[in-house]
Amino acid sequence: MKQVKQIVVALLLFVATTSFVNAQSKVAHIDVTQLLSAMPEMKAAEAELKKLQETYNADIQASMTELRNKFTQYQNEAASKSKEENDKRAVELQGYEKNIGEAQQAAQQEFQKKQAELFAPISEKAKAAIEKVAAAQGFDYVIDAQAGGGLIVAKGKDLLPDVKKQLGF
C-alpha cells in the first residue's frame, strides 16, 4: 500500500511538472510553403527554372524529330539497301536513341541541380526571418502548419503575417 502511494505521488509530481513545463513553452505555427510561394525571390527562381525547362524540352524535341525523320528515311530506303547496310542503320538509330535518353537524364540532373542552387538561399532567408520573428515574440517552438505536416490543432499564433512583414512584403 505504501508503495502504491509512492507511485501515485511520483506520478502526480511528474504530471504537474510536465504541465508546468508545457505551460511555459510558447508555440506558434506558420505555413512555410505558403511563405515561400509568396516570396518574390521564389517567383523569380520559378520563372528561371521554367525557362530552363523549356530550353531542355525544345532541345530534346528537336533530337526526337531528327530521330523520327532518320527512321522514316531509313525505313523508306530499306528495300533498296543491303542487309548489312540496314543492320548498320539500325545500330545507328539505336545509338541516336541512347544519346537522346542520356541527354534527357543529363537535363533532368542539371535541372535539379539548378533548382537546389536557386532554392537554397531562399529557404535560408525564410528560415532566418522565421527565427528572428519567433525570438522577438518569445516563441520557443514554431511548427510548420502545412496541411499534412503533422499539425493537428492550430490555435497558436500564426507567424506568417509577421514574417512577411520582416521580409518586406
Phi and psi in degrees as GROMACS dihedral restraints (atoms count N, CA, C in turn):
[ dihedral_restraints ]
;  ai    aj    ak    al  type     phi  dphi    fc
    3     4     5     6     1   -63.1    20    10
    4     5     6     7     1   -36.3    20    10
    6     7     8     9     1   -68.9    20    10
    7     8     9    10     1   -37.0    20    10
    9    10    11    12     1   -65.2    20    10
   10    11    12    13     1   -41.5    20    10
   12    13    14    15     1   -61.9    20    10
   13    14    15    16     1   -41.3    20    10
   15    16    17    18     1   -63.8    20    10
   16    17    18    19     1   -41.3    20    10
   18    19    20    21     1   -65.3    20    10
   19    20    21    22     1   -42.7    20    10
   21    22    23    24     1   -63.5    20    10
   22    23    24    25     1   -45.0    20    10
   24    25    26    27     1   -62.8    20    10
   25    26    27    28     1   -44.0    20    10
   27    28    29    30     1   -62.6    20    10
   28    29    30    31     1   -41.3    20    10
   30    31    32    33     1   -64.6    20    10
   31    32    33    34     1   -43.1    20    10
   33    34    35    36     1   -63.2    20    10
   34    35    36    37     1   -42.1    20    10
   36    37    38    39     1   -63.2    20    10
   37    38    39    40     1   -41.1    20    10
   39    40    41    42     1   -62.1    20    10
   40    41    42    43     1   -46.8    20    10
   42    43    44    45     1   -63.3    20    10
   43    44    45    46     1   -44.0    20    10
   45    46    47    48     1   -63.0    20    10
   46    47    48    49     1   -43.8    20    10
   48    49    50    51     1   -65.0    20    10
   49    50    51    52     1   -44.1    20    10
   51    52    53    54     1   -62.3    20    10
   52    53    54    55     1   -43.8    20    10
   54    55    56    57     1   -62.9    20    10
   55    56    57    58     1   -40.3    20    10
   57    58    59    60     1   -64.2    20    10
   58    59    60    61     1   -44.1    20    10
   60    61    62    63     1   -64.8    20    10
   61    62    63    64     1   -43.4    20    10
   63    64    65    66     1   -65.3    20    10
   64    65    66    67     1   -35.2    20    10
   66    67    68    69     1   -67.9    20    10
   67    68    69    70     1   -26.6    20    10
   69    70    71    72     1   -81.3    20    10
   70    71    72    73     1   -22.2    20    10
   72    73    74    75     1   -83.2    20    10
   73    74    75    76     1   133.2    20    10
   75    76    77    78     1  -103.6    20    10
   76    77    78    79     1   130.6    20    10
   78    79    80    81     1  -121.6    20    10
   79    80    81    82     1   137.3    20    10
   81    82    83    84     1  -130.3    20    10
   82    83    84    85     1   172.1    20    10
   84    85    86    87     1  -139.3    20    10
   85    86    87    88     1   157.2    20    10
   87    88    89    90     1  -154.0    20    10
   88    89    90    91     1   141.5    20    10
   90    91    92    93     1   -88.2    20    10
   91    92    93    94     1    98.9    20    10
   93    94    95    96     1   -63.7    20    10
   94    95    96    97     1   -38.2    20    10
   96    97    98    99     1   -61.9    20    10
   97    98    99   100     1   -42.6    20    10
   99   100   101   102     1   -64.7    20    10
  100   101   102   103     1   -40.9    20    10
  102   103   104   105     1   -61.4    20    10
  103   104   105   106     1   -50.2    20    10
  105   106   107   108     1   -60.9    20    10
  106   107   108   109     1   -41.3    20    10
  108   109   110   111     1   -69.9    20    10
  109   110   111   112     1   -20.9    20    10
  111   112   113   114     1   -87.0    20    10
  112   113   114   115     1   -13.5    20    10
  114   115   116   117     1   -72.9    20    10
  115   116   117   118     1   131.4    20    10
  117   118   119   120     1   -58.8    20    10
  118   119   120   121     1   -34.6    20    10
  120   121   122   123     1   -62.8    20    10
  121   122   123   124     1   -36.3    20    10
  123   124   125   126     1   -67.8    20    10
  124   125   126   127     1   -40.4    20    10
  126   127   128   129     1   -63.1    20    10
  127   128   129   130     1   -40.6    20    10
  129   130   131   132     1   -66.1    20    10
  130   131   132   133     1   -41.5    20    10
  132   133   134   135     1   -64.4    20    10
  133   134   135   136     1   -42.2    20    10
  135   136   137   138     1   -64.7    20    10
  136   137   138   139     1   -37.8    20    10
  138   139   140   141     1   -65.2    20    10
  139   140   141   142     1   -41.2    20    10
  141   142   143   144     1   -64.1    20    10
  142   143   144   145     1   -41.4    20    10
  144   145   146   147     1   -66.5    20    10
  145   146   147   148     1   -37.5    20    10
  147   148   149   150     1   -63.9    20    10
  148   149   150   151     1   -41.9    20    10
  150   151   152   153     1   -63.5    20    10
  151   152   153   154     1   -43.0    20    10
  153   154   155   156     1   -63.1    20    10
  154   155   156   157     1   -43.4    20    10
  156   157   158   159     1   -62.1    20    10
  157   158   159   160     1   -41.0    20    10
  159   160   161   162     1   -63.8    20    10
  160   161   162   163     1   -38.8    20    10
  162   163   164   165     1   -63.8    20    10
  163   164   165   166     1   -46.9    20    10
  165   166   167   168     1   -60.8    20    10
  166   167   168   169     1   -44.5    20    10
  168   169   170   171     1   -62.0    20    10
  169   170   171   172     1   -40.9    20    10
  171   172   173   174     1   -63.6    20    10
  172   173   174   175     1   -42.4    20    10
  174   175   176   177     1   -62.9    20    10
  175   176   177   178     1   -43.8    20    10
  177   178   179   180     1   -68.6    20    10
  178   179   180   181     1   -40.3    20    10
  180   181   182   183     1   -63.5    20    10
  181   182   183   184     1   -38.6    20    10
  183   184   185   186     1   -63.1    20    10
  184   185   186   187     1   -42.3    20    10
  186   187   188   189     1   -64.8    20    10
  187   188   189   190     1   -40.4    20    10
  189   190   191   192     1   -64.5    20    10
  190   191   192   193     1   -40.9    20    10
  192   193   194   195     1   -63.4    20    10
  193   194   195   196     1   -43.1    20    10
  195   196   197   198     1   -61.1    20    10
  196   197   198   199     1   -42.5    20    10
  198   199   200   201     1   -63.2    20    10
  199   200   201   202     1   -45.1    20    10
  201   202   203   204     1   -62.0    20    10
  202   203   204   205     1   -41.7    20    10
  204   205   206   207     1   -64.2    20    10
  205   206   207   208     1   -43.0    20    10
  207   208   209   210     1   -65.6    20    10
  208   209   210   211     1   -40.1    20    10
  210   211   212   213     1   -61.5    20    10
  211   212   213   214     1   -46.5    20    10
  213   214   215   216     1   -62.4    20    10
  214   215   216   217     1   -44.2    20    10
  216   217   218   219     1   -60.1    20    10
  217   218   219   220     1   -48.1    20    10
  219   220   221   222     1   -65.2    20    10
  220   221   222   223     1   -36.0    20    10
  222   223   224   225     1   -67.1    20    10
  223   224   225   226     1   -40.8    20    10
  225   226   227   228     1   -68.4    20    10
  226   227   228   229     1   -31.8    20    10
  228   229   230   231     1   -91.8    20    10
  229   230   231   232     1    -4.5    20    10
  231   232   233   234     1   -58.2    20    10
  232   233   234   235     1   -38.4    20    10
  234   235   236   237     1   -66.6    20    10
  235   236   237   238     1   -30.4    20    10
  237   238   239   240     1   -91.9    20    10
  238   239   240   241     1     0.0    20    10
  240   241   242   243     1  -108.6    20    10
  241   242   243   244     1   159.0    20    10
  243   244   245   246     1   -75.4    20    10
  244   245   246   247     1   164.8    20    10
  246   247   248   249     1   -60.6    20    10
  247   248   249   250     1   -41.7    20    10
  249   250   251   252     1   -61.6    20    10
  250   251   252   253     1   -43.1    20    10
  252   253   254   255     1   -64.7    20    10
  253   254   255   256     1   -42.3    20    10
  255   256   257   258     1   -64.5    20    10
  256   257   258   259     1   -40.1    20    10
  258   259   260   261     1   -63.2    20    10
  259   260   261   262     1   -41.9    20    10
  261   262   263   264     1   -62.1    20    10
  262   263   264   265     1   -42.3    20    10
  264   265   266   267     1   -66.3    20    10
  265   266   267   268     1   -38.2    20    10
  267   268   269   270     1   -62.8    20    10
  268   269   270   271     1   -41.9    20    10
  270   271   272   273     1   -64.3    20    10
  271   272   273   274     1   -40.2    20    10
  273   274   275   276     1   -61.1    20    10
  274   275   276   277     1   -44.3    20    10
  276   277   278   279     1   -64.6    20    10
  277   278   279   280     1   -39.6    20    10
  279   280   281   282     1   -63.3    20    10
  280   281   282   283     1   -37.1    20    10
  282   283   284   285     1   -63.6    20    10
  283   284   285   286     1   -43.9    20    10
  285   286   287   288     1   -60.0    20    10
  286   287   288   289     1   -44.2    20    10
  288   289   290   291     1   -62.0    20    10
  289   290   291   292     1   -42.0    20    10
  291   292   293   294     1   -63.9    20    10
  292   293   294   295     1   -42.7    20    10
  294   295   296   297     1   -62.1    20    10
  295   296   297   298     1   -38.5    20    10
  297   298   299   300     1   -66.0    20    10
  298   299   300   301     1   -43.0    20    10
  300   301   302   303     1   -60.0    20    10
  301   302   303   304     1   -43.6    20    10
  303   304   305   306     1   -64.4    20    10
  304   305   306   307     1   -39.3    20    10
  306   307   308   309     1   -64.5    20    10
  307   308   309   310     1   -38.0    20    10
  309   310   311   312     1   -63.5    20    10
  310   311   312   313     1   -44.0    20    10
  312   313   314   315     1   -64.6    20    10
  313   314   315   316     1   -42.9    20    10
  315   316   317   318     1   -63.7    20    10
  316   317   318   319     1   -40.6    20    10
  318   319   320   321     1   -63.8    20    10
  319   320   321   322     1   -41.4    20    10
  321   322   323   324     1   -63.9    20    10
  322   323   324   325     1   -43.1    20    10
  324   325   326   327     1   -64.9    20    10
  325   326   327   328     1   -42.6    20    10
  327   328   329   330     1   -64.2    20    10
  328   329   330   331     1   -38.8    20    10
  330   331   332   333     1   -62.8    20    10
  331   332   333   334     1   -46.5    20    10
  333   334   335   336     1   -63.9    20    10
  334   335   336   337     1   -39.1    20    10
  336   337   338   339     1   -63.2    20    10
  337   338   339   340     1   -45.0    20    10
  339   340   341   342     1   -65.7    20    10
  340   341   342   343     1   -39.3    20    10
  342   343   344   345     1   -61.5    20    10
  343   344   345   346     1   -46.2    20    10
  345   346   347   348     1   -63.9    20    10
  346   347   348   349     1   -40.9    20    10
  348   349   350   351     1   -62.5    20    10
  349   350   351   352     1   -39.4    20    10
  351   352   353   354     1   -79.0    20    10
  352   353   354   355     1   -37.7    20    10
  354   355   356   357     1   -81.4    20    10
  355   356   357   358     1   -27.0    20    10
  357   358   359   360     1   -57.7    20    10
  358   359   360   361     1   -50.7    20    10
  360   361   362   363     1   -66.4    20    10
  361   362   363   364     1   -29.8    20    10
  363   364   365   366     1   -68.7    20    10
  364   365   366   367     1   -43.9    20    10
  366   367   368   369     1   -63.2    20    10
  367   368   369   370     1   -41.4    20    10
  369   370   371   372     1   -63.8    20    10
  370   371   372   373     1   -40.0    20    10
  372   373   374   375     1   -64.3    20    10
  373   374   375   376     1   -43.9    20    10
  375   376   377   378     1   -63.3    20    10
  376   377   378   379     1   -44.7    20    10
  378   379   380   381     1   -62.0    20    10
  379   380   381   382     1   -42.4    20    10
  381   382   383   384     1   -63.1    20    10
  382   383   384   385     1   -40.3    20    10
  384   385   386   387     1   -66.6    20    10
  385   386   387   388     1   -40.7    20    10
  387   388   389   390     1   -62.0    20    10
  388   389   390   391     1   -46.1    20    10
  390   391   392   393     1   -61.9    20    10
  391   392   393   394     1   -40.8    20    10
  393   394   395   396     1   -65.1    20    10
  394   395   396   397     1   -45.3    20    10
  396   397   398   399     1   -66.3    20    10
  397   398   399   400     1   -43.0    20    10
  399   400   401   402     1   -61.9    20    10
  400   401   402   403     1   -43.5    20    10
  402   403   404   405     1   -65.7    20    10
  403   404   405   406     1   -41.5    20    10
  405   406   407   408     1   -65.3    20    10
  406   407   408   409     1   -31.8    20    10
  408   409   410   411     1   -98.3    20    10
  409   410   411   412     1     2.7    20    10
  411   412   413   414     1    78.0    20    10
  412   413   414   415     1    27.5    20    10
  414   415   416   417     1   -89.1    20    10
  415   416   417   418     1   135.2    20    10
  417   418   419   420     1   -85.7    20    10
  418   419   420   421     1   -33.8    20    10
  420   421   422   423     1  -133.2    20    10
  421   422   423   424     1   140.9    20    10
  423   424   425   426     1  -128.2    20    10
  424   425   426   427     1   123.1    20    10
  426   427   428   429     1  -106.3    20    10
  427   428   429   430     1   139.1    20    10
  429   430   431   432     1   -71.5    20    10
  430   431   432   433     1   121.1    20    10
  432   433   434   435     1   -94.0    20    10
  433   434   435   436     1    15.0    20    10
  435   436   437   438     1   -60.0    20    10
  436   437   438   439     1   140.9    20    10
  438   439   440   441     1   -56.2    20    10
  439   440   441   442     1   130.1    20    10
  441   442   443   444     1    81.8    20    10
  442   443   444   445     1     5.3    20    10
  444   445   446   447     1   -87.4    20    10
  445   446   447   448     1     9.4    20    10
  447   448   449   450     1    98.7    20    10
  448   449   450   451     1    -2.6    20    10
  450   451   452   453     1   -86.3    20    10
  451   452   453   454     1   125.4    20    10
  453   454   455   456     1   -96.0    20    10
  454   455   456   457     1   -47.4    20    10
  456   457   458   459     1  -122.7    20    10
  457   458   459   460     1   133.9    20    10
  459   460   461   462     1  -119.9    20    10
  460   461   462   463     1    61.0    20    10
  462   463   464   465     1   -91.3    20    10
  463   464   465   466     1   -11.4    20    10
  465   466   467   468     1   -73.5    20    10
  466   467   468   469     1  -179.8    20    10
  468   469   470   471     1   -74.0    20    10
  469   470   471   472     1   136.4    20    10
  471   472   473   474     1   -90.1    20    10
  472   473   474   475     1   120.1    20    10
  474   475   476   477     1   -86.7    20    10
  475   476   477   478     1    -4.6    20    10
  477   478   479   480     1   -53.2    20    10
  478   479   480   481     1   -50.0    20    10
  480   481   482   483     1   -61.8    20    10
  481   482   483   484     1   -39.3    20    10
  483   484   485   486     1   -69.4    20    10
  484   485   486   487     1   -37.6    20    10
  486   487   488   489     1   -70.1    20    10
  487   488   489   490     1   -39.2    20    10
  489   490   491   492     1   -60.0    20    10
  490   491   492   493     1   -41.9    20    10
  492   493   494   495     1   -63.8    20    10
  493   494   495   496     1   -40.4    20    10
  495   496   497   498     1   -60.5    20    10
  496   497   498   499     1   -38.2    20    10
  498   499   500   501     1   -82.0    20    10
  499   500   501   502     1    -9.2    20    10
  501   502   503   504     1    88.0    20    10
  502   503   504   505     1    26.3    20    10
